[in-house]
Amino acid sequence: MSIEIRNVSKRFGAFTALDDVSLEIPEGSLTAVLGPSGSGKSTLLRIVAGLERPDSGEVLLSGKDATGLAPQRRDVGFVFQHYAAFKHMTVRDNVAFALTIRKRPKQEIRERVDELLELVQLQGFADRYPSRLSGGQRQRMALARALAAKPRVLLLDEPFGALDARVRAELRDWLRRLHEEVHVTTVFVTHDQEEAMEVADRIAVFDHGRLEQVGAPAELYDAPASEFVLRFVGDAVRLGPRLVRPHEIVLRRWPGDGAVEVEIERIAVLGADARVDLVDGSGERLTARLQRVELEDLDLVRSEIVWASAEPFRRLPPEPSAGDAEAGQALG
Amino acid sequence: MRRRLGLRAITLGYLLVVLLAPLAMIFYRTFEHGLEPVWAALSDPLTVHAFEVTLIATATTVPLNTVFGVLCALAIVRRRFRGKGLLNAFIDLPLALSPVVVGLALFLLYDRTGWLGPWFMGHGIQVLFALPAIVLATIFVSVPFVAREVIPTLRELGNEQEQAAATLGATRWQRFWRITLPSIRWAVIYGVVLTTARCLGEYGAVAVVSGSIQGKTETATLRVQDYVQVFQTSGAYAVAVVLAALAVAVLVLMTLIKPREEAV
């Protein structure tokens, strides 16, 4: 099922959670909604699920207006950050919930639940209560529960946010593989750009309730539409008047067009890469990422003065020339 | 260690003097002359009737106040509306008001010159000095207990589980029966137990509105008073002991519930 969000705004008192957001999520995609906390990303997901109602704008599911539709009639699966496990029910009853209330035959429910428990690798835990599961297990149970009635959209609100790093990495891979198997339109909210880049095939970046940019992970990284996206998706350092990626910095022993004179503060070798900490004439610190080969060719040493330039150039924010100003407005 | 022992001695000693001694005394006096006078008093038709009135009032009040208490708690925790603070404060009114005041207020309201009295009289319904007044007084004094137990449990529960149930296709009604109610069940039961205890023991408000007519509008607690007034102490003791035994049973029930509630 495709999702279309049209000019959606939502305020909570004086706080604007979403400000005229329009976003299309194609059928079968795995989309990450990325942004810092308070950027409105969770509110957007809850509006798609029907758990919040927008102040204005529309939500279309499969092309049909669903703005006023109750959550139970939207055919969506929702996974909460803190699992929202039904504490008074066993794992089996949790997973079976959507089917039980639809009054499906017992045999069918049993088979479907067994199938789902296998999918989330909780076969041996059917008769346990959620309080006796670890965080990762609870979240897998919540996923199985959300998938039970075969929803047309799977929505995940910071699904791995409450888990430790190792479990989080595991579940990311697992979500990716699940999506390849089940192919349900999936939207997940995260504040972790690495997680978004790793899992999603499309990323929508939010800041202060506004959609900054939407595109494939590589697109956001290589062609960020705003300074915010550049800073938020991947590392960014300031080189003279520009913001650049650390790996785009090229160091030379002679001055060049637009090159900035810098002093080498420290060189750290990190396997195949090396990190070079630099400081420019005005005392601004920046970091360059060089390959070991480059570093060895240049034969750089500490305290040396070199010239840094960036290739390819990313000039952000855009210079206020006629063409750029227009592009800047389009980003809004 | 010594300080803890001291603390224990003080609390236990206090309870002993204030609570247990009077209770023990009443049990002692009741069975002082054997079971016969006790049985005689309890099998007296007037006493039996008094217990019947108390049970009818309790059996009517508890379900009503349970439903109201749960609805009230849901409204206070889950909804935003004008006057919510007022509602929250009003629930506690029966705890703050003396039952005698409650009784007097009800008396005035349903009296022939009150706001509601003439309407009921016009329809041939006797409220004062009859069962309706007893039930109304009992309802009034036992309003807060279920809501007071359920409100904190609902707050702690949050509404994420219900939202999850909604996205899984559950209607509002299914969410209530399958998620909300099972999650607050121990709080509801605890509230019901407290409400029951309060209903059984109600005296002051009922005394004002019932008229205390023997064999008609006399409740168990009023019966105790009645026996005392006519110096038939063994009867008073017997009825009091039954009421005390019921209270102890309620207490035991509560202690049985409590650890389970904590385990969930």
Interface residues (C-beta under 8 A of the other chain):
Chain A: A49 G50 L51 A70 P71 Q72 R73 R74 V76 G77 F78 F80 H82 A84 A85 F86 K87 H88 F97 A98 I101 R102 A142 R145 A146 A148 A149 L155
Chain B: E160 Q161 Q163 A164 A165 A166 T167 L168 G169 A170 T171 Q174 R178 I179 P182 S183 V264
